Amino acid sequence: MNKLTVSYSPHLHTNQSCAKIMWSVFASLLPAGIAAIFIFGAAALWVILLGVISALVTEGLLQYFNKKKITLSDGSAALTGLLLSYNLPANSPWWLVVIGSFFSVFIGKQIFGGLGQNIFNPALVGRVFLMTCWPKYMTNFMKPLDAGINFFKSFNYDAVTAATPLMMAKEGKAVIDISYWDLFLGKHGGCLGEVCILALLAGALFLLLKKYISWHIPIIYIATVGVFSWIFGSKGLFSGDFLFSILSGGLILGAFFMATDYVTSPLTRKGQAIFAAGCGILTVVIRLWGGYPEGVSYAILMMNAATPIIDRYTKNRIFGR
């Protein structure tokens, strides 16, 4: 008589794992970090390293004192620290980075029970917390380094600060010295991980080819921002610069690397489309009529909160019923 092995579902297996996916996403973000170091200098490298290390230390200590298994090798804490640092100016003081990483991991992730149980994107939780508490530091951006400036002189922040293109547009100033090409390559002020669109798209293409993410959320999100920015232009209906809206700010970073988070985004394609459209509409509303020039972080967090409701009403059909 042959013996059968009985196990709990699911019975489909793959060579993918949580750790492999997390570290792959981490690797896909490295081109943007390298670009930021070339654009802003050693200050950007310092913020990245401090953000990642602080997140790892925070998660390790929290798991140790709560007598939980230490899971730093799964890459989730490192990824949270990297994304948090990418949402900061390159000239952020060290304590701001440490507090942001601590808040992201503790309040954004561990307080809910750890990986897979958080309802908000942890890195965005940290960014919004810092923006609320220290807006002066969060809106003081470095200018890209000129070719003649020494790499290590980027630690001298006082003389190299500048407004971002979105801040200038929000204040009604003409953005005439920044071309689409400058926006694409990152030759302007901004958070260190969002400025170089070329590097972000290279990482996003890797994730799409490996099928770690699908096109539904990022493309619908970006398209929604483009369409509504064009419709509600500053000079009247259908007069907006949709390309400027897409290339400026943290839209590409948010759409491909944060809105696509497995834990905090809907499960079905229909739900993902609703989620992405909601993110796009909220982003445009905040950019045009809100108090901040950028709305990506707030839009994604608000739609994170709506994800359980979206999942409830966009369930796939159950066969046999």
C-alpha positions in Angstrom: 0.0 0.0 0.0 1.4 3.3 -1.1 1.7 6.1 1.5 0.5 9.6 0.6 2.0 12.7 2.1 -0.7 15.1 3.3 0.2 18.8 3.8 -1.6 22.1 4.2 -2.3 24.3 1.2 -1.1 26.0 -0.8 0.6 23.2 -2.8 2.2 25.4 -5.5 5.8 26.0 -4.9 8.3 28.5 -6.4 11.9 29.3 -6.1 11.0 32.8 -5.0 11.1 33.8 -1.3 10.4 37.0 0.7 14.1 37.6 1.2 14.9 37.1 -2.5 12.2 39.6 -3.5 13.2 42.2 -0.9 16.9 42.1 -1.8 16.0 42.2 -5.5 14.0 45.4 -5.0 16.9 46.7 -2.9 19.3 46.0 -5.7 16.9 47.6 -8.3 17.1 50.8 -6.3 20.9 51.0 -6.2 21.2 52.8 -9.6 19.1 55.7 -8.2 21.3 55.8 -5.1 24.5 55.8 -7.2 23.0 58.6 -9.4 22.2 60.6 -6.2 25.8 60.3 -5.0 27.1 61.6 -8.4 24.5 64.4 -8.3 24.7 65.6 -4.7 28.1 64.2 -3.6 29.2 62.5 -0.4 26.3 63.9 1.6 23.9 61.6 -0.3 26.1 58.6 0.5 26.0 59.5 4.2 22.2 59.7 4.3 21.8 56.4 2.5 24.2 54.5 4.7 22.8 56.1 7.9 19.2 55.4 6.8 19.9 51.7 6.1 22.0 51.1 9.2 19.6 52.8 11.5 16.7 50.7 10.2 18.6 47.5 10.6 19.7 48.4 14.2 16.2 49.5 15.1 14.6 46.2 13.8 17.3 44.1 15.4 16.9 45.7 18.8 13.1 45.6 18.8 13.1 41.9 17.9 15.7 41.1 20.4 14.0 42.9 23.3 10.6 41.4 22.3 12.2 37.9 22.2 11.3 37.4 18.6 13.4 35.8 15.9 15.8 38.3 14.4 15.0 38.5 10.7 17.4 41.1 9.4 18.4 38.8 6.6 15.0 39.0 4.9 15.9 42.5 3.6 12.7 44.2 4.6 14.4 46.5 7.2 17.2 47.4 4.8 14.7 48.2 2.1 12.7 50.4 4.5 15.8 52.3 5.5 16.8 52.7 1.8 13.4 54.0 0.8 13.3 56.4 3.8 16.7 57.8 2.9 15.6 58.2 -0.7 12.7 60.4 0.5 15.0 62.8 2.3 17.1 65.8 1.1 20.8 65.0 0.7 21.7 67.6 3.3 19.5 66.1 6.0 21.1 66.2 9.5 22.2 62.8 10.8 19.6 62.9 13.7 16.8 63.4 11.2 17.7 60.3 9.3 18.1 58.2 12.5 14.7 59.4 13.9 13.0 58.8 10.5 14.4 55.2 10.2 13.4 54.4 13.8 9.9 55.7 13.3 9.5 53.9 10.0 10.5 50.5 11.4 8.9 50.9 14.9 5.6 52.7 14.2 5.3 51.9 10.5 6.1 48.2 10.7 6.9 46.5 14.1 4.0 47.9 16.1 1.6 46.1 13.7 3.4 42.8 14.3 6.2 42.9 11.7 6.6 42.1 8.0 3.4 41.4 6.3 1.1 42.8 8.9 1.6 46.6 8.5 -1.2 48.5 6.8 0.9 51.5 5.7 4.1 51.7 3.7 6.7 52.0 6.5 9.1 54.3 4.7 6.3 56.8 3.8 5.1 56.7 7.4 8.6 57.9 8.5 8.7 60.5 5.8 5.3 62.0 6.6 6.3 62.0 10.3 9.5 64.0 9.6 7.6 66.4 7.3 5.1 67.1 10.0 7.7 67.6 12.8 10.6 69.2 10.9 9.3 70.7 7.7 12.3 73.2 7.6 14.8 70.4 7.1 12.5 68.4 4.8 12.0 71.2 2.4 15.6 72.5 2.3 17.2 70.8 -0.8 20.7 70.8 -2.2 21.6 72.0 -5.6 23.3 69.4 -7.8 27.1 69.7 -7.6 28.9 71.6 -10.3 31.7 69.8 -12.0 34.2 72.0 -10.3 33.0 71.4 -6.8 34.9 68.9 -4.8 33.0 65.7 -4.0 33.5 65.9 -0.2 32.6 69.7 -0.1 29.0 68.6 -0.5 28.9 68.4 3.3 28.9 72.2 3.3 25.2 72.7 2.9 24.8 76.5 3.5 25.7 77.7 0.0 24.1 75.0 -2.2 20.4 74.9 -1.3 17.7 75.4 -3.9 13.9 74.9 -4.4 12.6 71.9 -6.3 10.7 72.4 -9.6 7.4 71.5 -7.9 8.1 74.1 -5.1 8.8 76.8 -7.8 5.6 75.8 -9.7 3.6 75.9 -6.5 4.8 79.4 -5.7 3.8 80.5 -9.2 7.4 81.0 -10.4 8.3 80.2 -13.9 10.5 77.1 -14.2 12.4 78.2 -17.2 15.9 77.1 -16.5 15.0 73.4 -16.1 14.4 71.3 -19.3 12.7 68.0 -19.5 16.1 66.5 -20.0 17.3 68.0 -16.8 14.3 66.6 -15.0 15.0 63.2 -16.5 18.7 63.1 -15.5 18.2 64.8 -12.1 19.9 68.1 -12.6 17.7 69.9 -10.0 17.0 70.0 -6.3 14.9 67.3 -4.7 15.0 64.2 -2.4 18.1 62.2 -3.2 16.3 59.1 -4.5 13.7 60.7 -6.7 15.6 63.1 -8.9 17.2 60.8 -11.5 14.3 59.3 -13.5 16.7 57.4 -15.8 18.1 55.4 -12.9 14.7 54.8 -11.4 13.3 53.5 -14.7 16.3 51.1 -15.1 15.5 49.6 -11.7 11.8 49.5 -12.5 12.4 47.7 -15.8 14.4 45.0 -13.9 11.4 44.5 -11.5 9.0 44.3 -14.4 11.1 41.8 -16.3 11.5 39.6 -13.2 7.8 39.9 -12.6 8.2 41.1 -9.1 5.8 43.9 -9.9 3.2 44.3 -12.6 2.6 47.3 -14.8 -1.0 48.0 -13.5 -0.3 50.2 -10.5 2.6 52.3 -11.7 1.4 52.9 -15.2 -2.2 53.7 -14.2 -0.9 55.9 -11.4 1.5 57.9 -13.7 -1.1 58.1 -16.4 -3.8 59.4 -14.0 -1.4 62.1 -12.7 -0.5 63.1 -16.3 -4.1 63.3 -17.5 -5.4 65.3 -14.5 -2.4 67.6 -14.4 -3.1 68.4 -18.1 -6.8 68.9 -17.5 -6.4 71.3 -14.5 -3.6 73.5 -15.8 -2.6 76.7 -14.2 -3.8 78.7 -17.3 -7.2 77.0 -17.5 -8.7 73.7 -18.5 -6.5 71.4 -20.7 -3.5 73.7 -20.4 -1.3 71.8 -17.9 2.2 70.4 -18.6 1.6 66.7 -18.1 5.2 65.8 -18.8 6.5 68.2 -16.2 4.1 66.7 -13.7 5.3 63.2 -14.4 9.0 63.9 -14.3 8.9 66.2 -11.2 8.8 65.2 -7.6 8.6 61.6 -6.3 6.0 60.2 -8.7 8.3 57.7 -10.4 9.8 56.5 -7.2 6.4 56.3 -5.5 4.6 54.6 -8.4 7.1 51.8 -9.1 8.7 51.2 -5.7 6.2 52.1 -3.0 2.7 52.0 -4.3 3.5 48.4 -5.6 4.3 47.2 -2.1 2.8 43.7 -1.7 1.5 44.1 1.8 -0.2 47.5 1.5 -1.7 47.4 -2.1 -4.7 45.5 -3.3 -4.5 41.8 -4.5 -6.6 41.8 -7.6 -6.0 43.6 -10.9 -9.3 45.5 -10.7 -8.4 46.6 -7.1 -4.9 47.6 -8.2 -6.4 49.8 -10.9 -8.7 51.5 -8.5 -5.9 51.9 -6.0 -3.6 53.5 -8.7 -6.2 55.8 -10.0 -7.0 57.0 -6.4 -3.3 57.6 -5.8 -3.1 59.6 -9.0 -6.1 61.8 -8.3 -5.1 62.5 -4.7 -1.5 63.4 -5.8 -2.8 66.0 -8.3 -5.3 67.4 -5.8 -2.6 67.9 -3.2 -0.1 69.3 -5.7 -2.6 71.8 -7.1 -4.8 72.8 -4.1 -3.1 71.4 -1.0 -0.6 73.0 1.3 2.4 71.0 0.0 4.0 71.0 -3.4 4.2 67.2 -3.5 1.4 64.8 -2.7 2.8 61.3 -3.6 3.5 60.2 0.0 0.2 61.3 1.4 -1.7 59.9 -1.6 -0.2 56.4 -1.3 -0.8 56.4 2.5 -4.4 57.4 2.1 -4.9 54.6 -0.5 -3.1 52.2 1.8 -5.9 52.8 4.3 -8.5 52.1 1.6 -6.8 48.9 0.5 -8.9 46.5 2.8 -12.1 48.0 1.5 -10.9 47.8 -2.1 -10.0 44.1 -1.6 -13.4 43.4 -0.1 -15.3 44.7 -3.1 -13.0 43.4 -5.9 -12.7 39.8 -5.0 -12.1 37.4 -7.8 -15.0 35.1 -8.8 -14.9 31.8 -6.8 -15.4 28.9 -9.2 -18.1 26.4 -8.2 -20.5 29.0 -6.8 
